[in-house]
């Protein structure tokens, strides 16, 4: 299927690995010009090389950005002042007992997970409205709905993203700009694979047994009873970035494997 993305410019934050990288790779495969970000130039160079190795002629650029620092986000905006598609994917998470989460950590999680998308959207959204086309997609999580007791500060930021996205969508009325959220469930990203391997070694069991135990105890409402692949999540994101998704606006689209126990 042609997703009609040739000639579009897309910025994907946090895109040297995981869901962000899979999204950047698929956007490039669809003919979009892609801007990736990561913490180091080395990781960016590796990601660009990997995409270009798969897709000769892919249009990919990159820039190192620490999204906890407003001045670095501004440097990114200065370097790339206009995009057609913004995927607010960058995010941090860390399991921690509620009583041990200090004020600085609450602020840090909000800064990276929420304000990074707010700052970028504040730059790109008016220009999208002006040219009457654009896509902003916030990568939230099923944790926005099922707040995890082991990382409440993370869940809070994922819920906040839904609010920002819906509020922005309200400002698109009558235009061809769309703002949506995608809610992945547990996904086999780089960090998750490492987590599974560590547990398997510690417990002297197979990775398959670790995954089975995780969904039996930690995420029993999952209908697929496995981790999603990063490509499966990217498929949804890139469709939402496409002109083919024009009838969807202000929505929170779940790619959670059925974990959220609700029909709406």
Buried (B, 14 or more C-beta within 10 A) or exposed (E): EEBEBEEBBBBBBBBBBBBBBBBBBBBBBBBBBBBBBBBEEEBBBBBBEBBBEEBEEBBBBBBBBBBBEEEBBEBBBEEBEBBBBBBBBBBBBEEBEEEEBEEEBBEBBBBBBBBBBBBBBEBBBEBBBEEEBBBBBBBBBBBBBBBBEEBBBBBBBBBBBBEBBBEBBEEBEEBBBBBBBBBBBBBBBEEBEEEBEEBBEEEEEEEEBBBBEBBEEEBEBBEBBBBBBBBBBBBBBBBBBBEBBEEEBBBBBBBBBBBBEEEE
